[in-house]
Each structure stands twice: as C-alpha cells, then as structure tokens.
Amino acid sequence: MALELTDQSFDQEVKEFDGVVLVDFWAPWCMPCKMQGPIVEDVAKELADNDKVKIAKLNVDDNKDKAGEFQVMSIPTLKIFKNGEAVEDMVGLQSKEVLLEKLNEHSK
C-alpha cells in the first residue's frame, strides 16, 4: 500500500530516504486522481519487496505547504525523488507501465 504523507512526515520519508520515492500529489475531488490512485496502489504492491523504492501519496488539500514547495499547480502530479532530490515530474494520468519504467530508470 502507498504511504500516506503529510507536510510533517514528508522530509523524513522522502528527502531523507536513501533511494527512490514516487510521490502522487492528489486530492479527493479530482477525477483523474481517482483514476490514478489504483494505478499507484498497483505499483506499490508490485514493488513492496524493494527496500530502495517507496511509493507515497500526498493529499494537496490537507498538505498545502509541500504542494506549494514543489509548485504543484495541476493534479495529479507525480514526482520521483532520488536520494531526496526531485528528478522527474509527470503531470496528468500515468499508466502503470510508465511509472514502473521511470522508477526502474531512476533505481539504477
């Protein structure tokens, strides 16, 4: 299952993590986010055994500080962080295949 992030837990879970983190910036009222959610959960299940990859979600309505810090203007926005640094941005609905490919690319 994807890790639920907050403004308070973000730095510890993402910025201080030695590895790759996919963060899904979403909101409960957003239709494309509702479509993206199960895809993100599938990716989380598939990569659950990999201790160098985390899959996480951040509700932008409840956590405006981090959404603002990373200039999230449209949702869903998916960002990949490697060793605490943002290395990839994707805006809009993304397929499971694209997410797995990007995570694999950044995990090397």
C-alpha positions in Angstrom: 0.0 0.0 0.0 1.2 3.5 -0.8 2.5 5.5 2.2 0.3 8.5 3.2 2.4 11.5 3.5 1.8 14.8 5.4 3.6 18.1 5.5 5.2 16.9 8.7 6.3 13.5 7.6 7.4 14.4 4.0 11.1 15.4 4.8 11.7 12.2 6.8 10.0 9.9 4.4 11.1 11.4 1.1 14.0 13.9 1.5 16.0 11.8 3.9 15.4 8.5 2.2 18.3 6.8 0.5 16.7 5.5 -2.6 13.8 6.4 -5.0 10.4 7.7 -3.9 7.4 8.2 -6.2 5.0 10.8 -4.7 1.5 11.1 -6.0 0.2 14.7 -5.3 -3.6 14.3 -5.4 -7.0 15.5 -4.0 -10.2 13.5 -3.2 -12.3 15.7 -5.5 -10.1 15.3 -8.6 -11.5 12.7 -11.1 -8.1 12.0 -12.8 -6.6 11.5 -9.3 -9.3 8.9 -8.6 -8.2 7.1 -11.7 -4.5 7.4 -10.8 -5.0 6.1 -7.3 -5.5 2.4 -8.1 -2.6 2.5 -10.5 -0.3 3.9 -7.8 -1.5 1.2 -5.4 -0.7 -1.5 -8.1 2.8 -0.1 -8.4 3.2 -0.1 -4.6 2.1 -3.7 -4.4 4.5 -4.7 -7.2 7.4 -3.0 -5.6 6.6 -3.8 -2.0 9.6 -6.1 -1.6 12.1 -3.5 -2.8 13.5 -1.6 0.2 15.2 1.0 -2.1 11.8 2.2 -3.5 8.9 3.9 -1.8 5.5 4.7 -3.2 3.7 7.6 -1.5 0.7 9.9 -1.8 0.2 13.5 -0.6 -3.3 15.0 -0.3 -2.7 18.6 -1.6 -5.8 19.9 0.1 -4.6 18.8 3.6 -0.9 19.5 3.0 -0.6 22.8 1.2 3.0 23.5 2.4 4.6 20.7 0.5 2.3 21.1 -2.6 3.4 24.8 -2.7 7.1 24.0 -2.1 7.1 21.7 -5.1 5.0 24.1 -7.2 2.2 21.6 -7.8 -0.3 23.5 -10.0 -2.2 20.6 -11.6 -3.2 17.3 -10.2 -2.4 14.5 -10.4 1.2 15.4 -10.3 3.6 12.5 -9.8 7.2 13.3 -8.8 10.1 10.9 -8.5 12.7 11.7 -5.9 16.2 10.1 -5.8 18.2 10.4 -2.6 15.9 13.4 -1.5 16.1 15.3 -4.8 13.3 15.7 -7.3 14.5 14.1 -10.6 11.3 13.6 -12.6 7.9 15.3 -12.9 4.8 13.9 -14.6 1.5 15.8 -14.8 -1.8 14.0 -15.5 -2.8 10.4 -15.6 0.1 8.0 -15.9 0.0 4.3 -16.8 1.4 1.6 -14.5 3.9 0.7 -17.3 5.2 4.3 -17.5 5.6 4.6 -13.7 7.4 1.2 -13.4 9.7 2.2 -16.3 10.5 5.6 -14.8 11.1 4.1 -11.3 13.3 1.4 -12.8 15.3 4.1 -14.7 16.0 6.1 -11.6 16.7 3.0 -9.4 19.9 2.1 -11.4 
